[in-house]
Amino acid sequence: MPRLGLLGLLAVALLSSSCASFAISRTDLPEDPIAFVHHSPEQARDLAEWQERVKNEREPTRPGVFHLDTLPDLMGTRGGPSPERLQGFLSLLDPRTGVVERVEGAPRGAVPMDWSDDHTRLAFLRSDGRSSQAFEVRLEGGTVQPLTRGPHSHHSVSYGPGGRVTAVRTERVSGRTRARVYATSAHGARPRVISAGPMDAAAVWSPDGEWILYASGSANGRWRIFRVRPDGSERQAIARGQDPNFTPKGDWVVYSAETRDSLGSRWQLWRMRPDGSGKTRLGSGTPADERQPVVSPDGEWVAYVALEENRRTLSVRRFDGSASRAVLEHGDGFAPQW
């Protein structure tokens, strides 16, 4: 074994110290619970096997795109098949302990969409096999009430300031099916369309209520992130990617974008300013696809889903990208809301 000089020993010590300082302990994480869809280990295995069979029967898709863009079909949130045994449960994860608890009152198959500002209410989607509608559940008592109604399916919902709500609605327009973003001006007000479609998704409010971000897909499978005023004005594309979410202060946006590097092409976590400037990759990346990022209430952490071989690992990463770790010990998780 070669002997190390003083500088060599110092370098090893510094490297070891650096690695230790970047490691994530559960005690480092905030106490705020992460809402997500939980699949037991048995459900996760069965869903992965079924999804693989369905994928083989369809046209090939890019890795990562199939996993989440077709998952709502499997889970019944776009009117597709909804086998009871494969539907997960809306649950809360304590990041510090790893303990998982089901949300009282939320039906099986509910998918979380957004927390209210005070974290007492949780918006979620639920499909009846024909259409998908948005609801909210109060954590204290488990009472549930609808947020959307009518014949149209809704595939995204986000709380805005002053009781405002935004949702993505699928409807027939001029003989074609379009998914477009709708927003209300006040609680209970009639929503107005603020996006062009035809395939919009994942609409979220900025904390100050000045902007709405959403992702929009094109016929060639490319996705872009747009920002728009709540009245539909000043709409502009600011990035290529999906899954946009603001930090609590609204000074950054986290998102997922197709990224190519030495490990290949896959979806990875990025951040940018709300106007699209300052795009920075969050960490060196992993072989897995990284999707659905959301920021912790203290702004220091990002929860996300690592997708690999049809499995979904609920994970967290420091906001500076320096380290990551899985936080769900048993089963799979997706659609995190923090």
C-alpha positions in Angstrom: 0.0 0.0 0.0 1.5 3.3 -1.0 2.4 5.7 1.8 0.7 9.1 1.8 2.6 12.3 2.5 1.3 15.1 4.7 -0.5 16.7 1.9 -2.0 13.4 0.8 -3.3 12.7 4.3 -4.7 16.2 4.6 -6.5 15.8 1.3 -8.0 12.5 2.4 -9.1 14.1 5.7 -10.7 17.0 4.0 -12.5 14.7 1.5 -13.8 12.5 4.3 -14.9 15.6 6.3 -16.6 17.1 3.2 -18.5 13.8 2.5 -19.6 13.5 6.1 -20.9 17.1 6.1 -23.0 16.6 3.0 -24.5 13.3 4.2 -28.2 13.6 5.1 -29.5 12.4 8.4 -33.2 12.2 9.1 -32.6 14.7 12.0 -31.5 17.2 9.4 -34.9 17.2 7.8 -37.8 19.5 8.8 -40.8 18.2 10.7 -43.3 19.2 8.1 -45.1 16.1 6.7 -44.9 15.2 3.0 -48.2 14.3 1.5 -47.9 11.6 -1.2 -49.5 8.5 -2.7 -48.2 5.4 -1.0 -48.1 1.9 -2.5 -47.2 -1.0 -0.2 -44.3 -3.2 -1.3 -46.7 -5.7 -2.7 -48.7 -3.0 -4.6 -45.5 -1.5 -5.9 -44.3 -4.8 -7.3 -47.7 -5.6 -8.9 -48.0 -2.1 -10.4 -44.5 -2.3 -11.8 -45.2 -5.7 -13.4 -48.5 -4.5 -14.8 -47.0 -1.2 -16.1 -44.3 -3.2 -17.9 -46.9 -5.3 -19.7 -48.9 -2.3 -20.7 -45.8 -0.5 -21.9 -44.9 -3.5 -24.1 -48.3 -3.4 -25.7 -48.0 0.3 -26.6 -45.7 2.2 -28.9 -42.2 2.7 -27.3 -41.8 5.9 -25.3 -38.8 7.7 -23.9 -37.8 6.6 -20.5 -39.4 8.7 -17.8 -42.2 10.0 -20.1 -44.1 6.7 -19.8 -43.7 6.4 -16.0 -45.6 9.5 -15.1 -47.5 10.7 -18.1 -49.3 7.3 -18.4 -49.5 6.6 -14.7 -52.8 8.5 -14.3 -54.3 6.1 -16.9 -53.3 3.2 -14.7 -54.5 4.9 -11.5 -57.8 6.0 -13.0 -57.2 9.8 -12.9 -57.7 10.1 -16.6 -60.7 7.9 -17.0 -58.6 4.7 -17.6 -58.8 1.4 -15.8 -58.9 1.6 -12.0 -58.2 -1.8 -10.5 -58.7 -1.6 -6.7 -55.7 -3.6 -5.9 -53.3 -1.1 -7.6 -54.7 2.1 -6.2 -52.5 3.7 -3.5 -53.5 5.7 -0.4 -53.1 9.4 0.2 -50.7 9.4 3.1 -48.4 11.7 5.2 -44.8 10.9 5.7 -42.8 12.2 8.7 -39.4 12.9 7.1 -37.6 12.7 10.4 -39.0 9.3 11.5 -40.1 7.7 8.2 -43.5 7.0 9.8 -46.4 6.9 7.2 -50.0 7.6 8.1 -53.0 7.6 5.8 -55.0 10.8 5.5 -58.4 10.3 7.2 -61.3 10.9 4.9 -59.4 10.7 1.7 -60.7 7.9 -0.6 -58.4 5.2 -2.0 -56.8 6.5 -5.2 -56.7 10.1 -4.2 -53.7 12.0 -5.5 -52.4 15.1 -3.6 -52.1 18.3 -5.5 -51.5 21.2 -3.1 -51.5 22.3 0.6 -53.4 25.3 1.8 -51.2 28.1 3.2 -51.8 27.0 6.8 -51.3 23.3 6.0 -54.7 22.5 7.4 -56.3 21.5 4.1 -55.0 19.3 1.3 -56.3 19.5 -2.3 -56.4 16.2 -4.2 -57.7 14.5 -7.4 -60.0 11.5 -7.5 -61.4 9.7 -10.5 -64.7 7.8 -10.7 -63.7 6.0 -13.9 -65.4 8.5 -16.1 -64.0 11.9 -15.0 -61.5 13.2 -12.5 -62.5 15.9 -10.1 -60.6 18.0 -7.4 -61.5 17.9 -3.7 -60.0 19.1 -0.5 -59.7 17.3 2.8 -59.4 19.0 6.2 -56.7 17.1 8.2 -58.6 17.7 11.5 -61.7 15.6 11.2 -61.1 14.3 7.7 -64.1 16.2 6.1 -64.0 16.3 2.3 -65.6 18.9 0.0 -65.4 19.3 -3.8 -63.3 22.0 -5.5 -64.4 21.3 -9.1 -67.7 20.0 -10.5 -69.3 19.3 -13.9 -68.8 17.0 -16.8 -65.2 17.9 -17.5 -62.2 16.1 -16.1 -59.7 18.0 -14.0 -56.1 16.9 -13.8 -54.4 19.6 -11.7 -55.5 22.0 -9.0 -53.6 24.7 -7.0 -54.6 27.1 -4.3 -54.0 30.8 -4.9 -54.2 33.8 -2.6 -57.6 35.0 -1.4 -59.4 31.8 -2.1 -58.5 31.7 -5.7 -58.0 28.3 -7.4 -56.4 27.2 -10.7 -57.1 23.9 -12.4 -56.4 22.1 -15.6 -59.6 21.0 -17.4 -60.0 18.6 -20.3 -62.8 19.4 -22.7 -63.9 19.3 -26.3 -63.1 22.5 -28.2 -64.0 22.8 -31.9 -64.2 19.0 -32.1 -60.9 18.4 -30.4 -59.9 17.4 -26.9 -57.9 20.1 -25.2 -56.4 20.3 -21.7 -56.2 24.0 -20.7 -55.6 26.0 -17.5 -58.5 27.8 -15.8 -58.2 30.2 -12.9 -60.7 31.9 -10.6 -60.5 35.6 -9.6 -62.0 34.9 -6.1 -63.3 32.0 -4.1 -66.3 30.6 -5.8 -66.0 32.9 -8.9 -66.5 31.4 -12.3 -63.2 30.2 -13.7 -61.8 31.7 -17.0 -59.4 30.0 -19.4 -55.9 31.4 -19.3 -53.9 29.0 -21.5 -54.0 27.9 -25.1 -53.6 24.1 -24.8 -53.8 21.6 -26.3 -52.0 19.6 -23.6 -51.4 21.7 -20.5 -50.7 20.3 -17.1 -49.3 21.0 -13.6 -50.6 24.6 -13.0 -49.3 26.3 -9.9 -49.6 29.8 -8.3 -46.7 32.0 -7.3 -46.8 32.8 -3.5 -47.7 36.4 -4.2 -50.5 35.5 -6.7 -48.9 37.5 -9.5 -48.1 34.5 -11.8 -49.3 31.1 -12.7 -46.8 28.5 -14.1 -47.8 25.5 -16.1 -46.3 22.9 -18.4 -47.6 22.4 -22.0 -46.9 19.5 -24.3 -46.7 19.6 -28.1 -47.6 17.0 -30.7 -43.9 15.9 -31.0 -43.8 15.1 -27.3 -41.8 18.2 -26.2 -42.7 20.0 -23.0 -42.3 23.6 -22.2 -43.0 25.6 -19.0 -45.0 28.8 -19.4 -45.8 31.7 -17.0 -48.9 33.7 -17.3 -50.8 36.4 -15.4 -54.0 35.2 -13.6 -56.0 37.1 -16.2 -54.4 35.3 -19.0 -52.1 38.2 -20.1 -48.3 38.2 -20.6 -48.1 34.5 -21.4 -44.5 33.4 -22.3 -42.4 30.2 -22.4 -39.6 30.3 -19.9 -38.0 26.8 -20.0 -38.2 23.4 -21.5 -39.5 20.8 -19.0 -42.3 19.8 -16.7 -43.5 19.8 -13.1 -42.8 23.4 -12.1 -43.1 24.5 -8.5 -42.2 27.7 -6.6 -40.1 27.9 -3.5 -42.0 29.3 -0.5 -40.6 32.8 -1.0 -41.3 32.7 -4.8 -37.7 33.6 -5.7 -36.9 30.3 -7.4 -38.8 27.6 -9.4 -37.8 23.9 -9.3 -38.7 21.7 -12.3 -37.8 18.6 -14.2 -36.1 18.8 -17.6 -34.8 16.3 -20.1 -31.0 16.3 -19.6 -28.2 14.6 -21.6 -24.8 13.9 -20.0 -22.3 11.0 -19.6 -25.1 8.9 -18.0 -27.4 9.3 -21.0 -30.6 11.2 -21.6 -33.2 11.3 -18.8 -35.3 13.7 -16.7 -33.3 15.6 -14.0 -34.0 18.3 -11.4 -33.3 21.9 -12.2 -34.1 25.4 -10.8 -34.5 28.8 -12.3 -35.7 32.3 -11.5 -39.4 32.9 -12.1 -38.6 34.8 -15.3 -36.6 31.8 -16.7 -33.2 33.2 -15.9 -30.5 31.5 -13.8 -31.1 27.9 -14.9 -29.0 25.6 -12.7 -29.0 21.8 -12.4 -29.8 20.6 -8.9 -27.0 18.2 -8.2 -24.8 16.1 -10.4 -27.8 13.8 -11.2 -28.4 10.1 -10.9 -29.1 7.3 -13.5 -32.8 7.5 -12.5 -35.4 9.9 -13.9 -36.1 12.6 -11.4 -39.7 14.0 -11.4 -42.3 15.9 -9.5 -40.0 18.2 -7.4 -41.6 20.2 -4.5 -39.8 22.5 -2.0 -40.0 22.2 1.8 -41.7 25.0 3.7 -38.3 26.2 5.0 -37.0 26.3 1.4 -34.0 24.2 2.2 -35.0 20.8 0.7 -36.6 19.4 -2.5 -38.8 16.2 -2.4 -39.0 14.3 -5.6 -39.7 11.0 -7.2 -36.8 8.9 -8.6 -38.1 6.6 -11.4 -36.1 3.5 -12.3 -37.3 0.2 -13.7 -41.0 1.1 -13.2 -40.4 1.8 -9.4 -40.9 5.1 -7.7 -38.6 6.1 -4.9 -39.7 9.1 -2.8 -36.5 11.0 -2.1 -35.2 14.4 -0.8 -32.3 16.5 -2.0 -30.7 19.6 -0.5 -31.8 22.7 -2.3 -28.1 23.4 -3.2 -28.0 19.9 -4.8 -25.2 18.7 -2.6 -26.8 15.4 -1.4 -29.8 13.2 -1.7 -31.5 10.3 0.1 -34.5 8.1 0.0 -37.0 8.9 2.7 -39.7 6.1 2.2 -38.4 2.8 3.7 -41.3 0.5 2.6 -43.1 0.5 -0.8 -43.2 3.2 -3.5 -44.4 6.8 -3.4 -45.3 9.5 -5.9 -47.0 12.9 -6.3 -45.3 14.5 -3.2 -46.6 17.7 -1.8 -44.6 19.4 1.0 
